[in-house]
Amino acid sequence: MERPNTVAGLIAKRDELHKLRKALESEIHKLTCDIDHLDAAISLFDASQTPRAITRYVTKHRAKKGTVGKFVLDYLRTATAPVTSRQITEAWISNINL
């Protein structure tokens, strides 16, 4: 049984809007990249001009002040053998469950 014209029209319109949204999201991504490149170029030529875009991307896993240094010193105190910076980093990552 065929769908009624109303349902078929609604489905076609939904598909059309979905394609439009996908195209617009792609365009937004391109524009964001362009803005980021311009911000980087501005900071190369004039370091005092800090674009607002830099503040948009805040690190989600930022450690509280002093916690990394405390962890490293504690790790070095308890180490029984020489350790590499990679081992310390891996221990930090496992400690904060990242």
Backbone as CSV, one residue per row, in Angstrom:
resi,resn,N_x,N_y,N_z,CA_x,CA_y,CA_z,C_x,C_y,C_z
1,MET,0.838,-1.173,0.000,0.000,0.000,0.000,0.888,1.243,0.000
2,GLU,0.567,2.174,-0.859,1.340,3.402,-0.940,0.973,4.331,0.202
3,ARG,1.905,5.204,0.503,1.658,6.189,1.552,0.745,7.279,1.016
4,PRO,-0.035,7.850,1.878,-0.846,8.991,1.441,0.079,10.143,1.035
5,ASN,-0.410,10.995,0.179,0.392,12.112,-0.316,0.914,13.011,0.801
6,THR,0.147,13.190,1.839,0.560,14.059,2.933,1.809,13.518,3.614
7,VAL,1.801,12.223,3.938,2.942,11.610,4.616,4.163,11.614,3.700
8,ALA,3.967,11.288,2.436,5.082,11.279,1.486,5.678,12.680,1.346
9,GLY,4.834,13.679,1.313,5.314,15.059,1.226,6.088,15.480,2.460
10,LEU,5.603,15.070,3.634,6.296,15.401,4.874,7.659,14.719,4.947
11,ILE,7.717,13.479,4.520,8.988,12.751,4.521,9.970,13.388,3.545
12,ALA,9.486,13.778,2.380,10.350,14.433,1.398,10.874,15.766,1.941
13,LYS,10.017,16.522,2.602,10.427,17.809,3.178,11.448,17.600,4.288
14,ARG,11.240,16.566,5.100,12.180,16.256,6.175,13.547,15.915,5.599
15,ASP,13.576,15.088,4.554,14.840,14.728,3.915,15.537,15.954,3.334
16,GLU,14.760,16.839,2.737,15.312,18.065,2.162,15.944,18.934,3.246
17,LEU,15.243,19.090,4.367,15.764,19.902,5.464,16.986,19.257,6.108
18,HIS,16.994,17.931,6.160,18.143,17.216,6.715,19.388,17.461,5.857
19,LYS,19.231,17.414,4.542,20.352,17.680,3.636,20.830,19.122,3.778
20,LEU,19.900,20.047,3.918,20.257,21.454,4.093,21.027,21.658,5.393
21,ARG,20.564,21.024,6.468,21.250,21.142,7.750,22.666,20.595,7.666
22,LYS,22.830,19.475,6.992,24.151,18.872,6.844,25.085,19.803,6.067
23,ALA,24.566,20.427,5.011,25.373,21.362,4.221,25.757,22.588,5.047
24,LEU,24.814,23.096,5.843,25.096,24.266,6.672,26.098,23.941,7.778
25,GLU,26.006,22.747,8.366,26.974,22.343,9.382,28.369,22.253,8.786
26,SER,28.459,21.751,7.568,29.746,21.684,6.882,30.301,23.082,6.642
27,GLU,29.442,23.991,6.244,29.859,25.377,6.005,30.306,26.043,7.306
28,ILE,29.609,25.777,8.405,29.998,26.326,9.706,31.374,25.812,10.102
29,HIS,31.625,24.534,9.861,32.929,23.952,10.182,34.037,24.641,9.378
30,LYS,33.797,24.872,8.099,34.788,25.548,7.253,35.040,26.972,7.748
31,LEU,33.970,27.679,8.098,34.118,29.052,8.588,34.876,29.098,9.916
32,THR,34.609,28.142,10.781,35.307,28.078,12.058,36.799,27.861,11.843
33,CYS,37.143,26.978,10.913,38.557,26.749,10.596,39.198,28.016,10.043
34,ASP,38.493,28.712,9.168,39.021,29.956,8.604,39.253,31.005,9.692
35,ILE,38.306,31.130,10.599,38.448,32.093,11.695,39.634,31.723,12.583
36,ASP,39.788,30.436,12.875,40.916,29.995,13.695,42.246,30.306,13.023
37,HIS,42.313,30.115,11.702,43.551,30.419,10.979,43.844,31.919,11.003
38,LEU,42.815,32.725,10.853,43.012,34.174,10.925,43.466,34.604,12.321
39,ASP,42.889,34.001,13.350,43.301,34.313,14.719,44.766,33.963,14.943
40,ALA,45.189,32.819,14.409,46.587,32.412,14.547,47.510,33.384,13.818
41,ALA,47.105,33.820,12.628,47.918,34.779,11.878,48.005,36.116,12.610
42,ILE,46.909,36.555,13.193,46.908,37.808,13.954,47.863,37.705,15.130
43,SER,47.835,36.585,15.841,48.709,36.438,17.005,50.174,36.340,16.599
44,LEU,50.470,35.871,15.380,51.856,35.845,14.908,52.394,37.249,14.671
45,PHE,51.576,38.114,14.114,52.025,39.451,13.775,51.909,40.437,14.928
46,ASP,50.965,40.221,15.824,50.783,41.129,16.953,50.313,40.324,18.152
47,ALA,51.267,39.972,19.004,50.954,39.106,20.142,50.036,39.786,21.153
48,SER,50.019,41.114,21.158,49.160,41.807,22.119,47.684,41.693,21.745
49,GLN,47.402,41.409,20.487,46.020,41.225,20.038,45.640,39.761,20.241
50,THR,44.995,39.464,21.345,44.567,38.093,21.587,43.115,37.965,21.173
51,PRO,42.851,37.243,20.116,41.468,37.096,19.644,40.588,36.401,20.675
52,ARG,39.320,36.726,20.613,38.349,36.133,21.536,38.190,34.645,21.310
53,ALA,38.505,34.166,20.116,38.289,32.759,19.793,39.137,31.846,20.662
54,ILE,40.271,32.333,21.126,41.135,31.491,21.944,40.421,31.103,23.234
55,THR,39.619,31.981,23.775,38.930,31.686,25.023,37.755,30.727,24.827
56,ARG,37.360,30.484,23.578,36.241,29.571,23.340,36.599,28.131,23.674
57,TYR,37.852,27.767,23.431,38.261,26.376,23.559,38.997,26.165,24.868
58,VAL,38.273,26.053,25.934,38.863,25.833,27.241,39.087,24.338,27.413
59,THR,40.239,23.975,27.946,40.550,22.573,28.166,39.577,21.982,29.174
60,LYS,39.001,20.860,28.840,38.009,20.246,29.718,38.655,19.537,30.903
61,HIS,39.894,19.081,30.734,40.538,18.283,31.772,41.665,19.059,32.442
62,ARG,41.440,20.316,32.701,42.473,21.142,33.315,42.626,20.764,34.785
63,ALA,43.886,20.601,35.203,44.172,20.256,36.594,44.131,21.516,37.448
64,LYS,43.744,21.346,38.693,43.731,22.483,39.607,45.164,22.904,39.905
65,LYS,45.323,24.160,40.242,46.646,24.734,40.451,47.408,23.978,41.539
66,GLY,48.616,23.537,41.188,49.489,22.871,42.144,49.345,21.369,42.223
67,THR,48.288,20.806,41.653,48.079,19.366,41.801,49.067,18.544,40.984
68,VAL,49.447,19.030,39.813,50.388,18.273,38.984,51.761,18.248,39.643
69,GLY,52.224,19.395,40.093,53.526,19.447,40.757,53.571,18.577,41.998
70,LYS,52.512,18.620,42.782,52.441,17.787,43.987,52.469,16.313,43.617
71,PHE,51.719,15.947,42.573,51.695,14.556,42.145,53.078,14.103,41.686
72,VAL,53.758,14.924,40.888,55.081,14.551,40.368,56.065,14.368,41.514
73,LEU,56.078,15.292,42.451,57.005,15.166,43.578,56.690,13.940,44.427
74,ASP,55.421,13.675,44.681,55.041,12.474,45.431,55.455,11.213,44.688
75,TYR,55.270,11.217,43.379,55.628,10.050,42.562,57.139,9.824,42.593
76,LEU,57.909,10.899,42.504,59.366,10.761,42.537,59.858,10.321,43.914
77,ARG,59.191,10.766,44.973,59.582,10.356,46.326,59.382,8.862,46.543
78,THR,58.306,8.336,45.978,57.995,6.918,46.200,58.641,6.004,45.173
79,ALA,59.293,6.557,44.162,59.914,5.729,43.123,61.131,5.012,43.694
80,THR,61.257,3.747,43.342,62.395,2.955,43.814,63.509,2.899,42.784
81,ALA,63.214,3.333,41.565,64.202,3.337,40.485,63.994,4.606,39.660
82,PRO,64.954,4.924,38.816,64.766,6.096,37.953,63.510,5.946,37.088
83,VAL,62.799,7.048,36.892,61.576,7.018,36.088,61.682,8.051,34.970
84,THR,61.000,7.766,33.885,60.984,8.692,32.756,59.770,9.612,32.872
85,SER,59.812,10.672,32.096,58.670,11.587,32.094,57.428,10.892,31.545
86,ARG,57.633,9.950,30.635,56.500,9.196,30.093,55.825,8.365,31.191
87,GLN,56.618,7.743,32.044,56.049,6.953,33.137,55.269,7.847,34.103
88,ILE,55.808,9.022,34.372,55.110,9.956,35.260,53.792,10.388,34.628
89,THR,53.827,10.676,33.328,52.613,11.097,32.625,51.569,9.998,32.627
90,GLU,51.990,8.768,32.348,51.045,7.648,32.356,50.462,7.427,33.743
91,ALA,51.277,7.607,34.770,50.773,7.471,36.139,49.761,8.574,36.445
92,TRP,50.033,9.794,35.970,49.102,10.912,36.179,47.774,10.635,35.496
93,ILE,47.834,10.149,34.262,46.612,9.861,33.508,45.786,8.792,34.208
94,SER,46.455,7.745,34.684,45.696,6.696,35.376,45.175,7.193,36.726
95,ASN,45.897,8.099,37.356,45.475,8.633,38.650,44.203,9.472,38.537
96,ILE,44.076,10.243,37.457,42.891,11.092,37.305,41.808,10.438,36.450
97,ASN,42.032,9.188,36.081,41.055,8.416,35.290,40.713,9.098,33.975
98,LEU,41.722,9.551,33.277,41.497,10.226,32.002,41.491,9.230,30.873
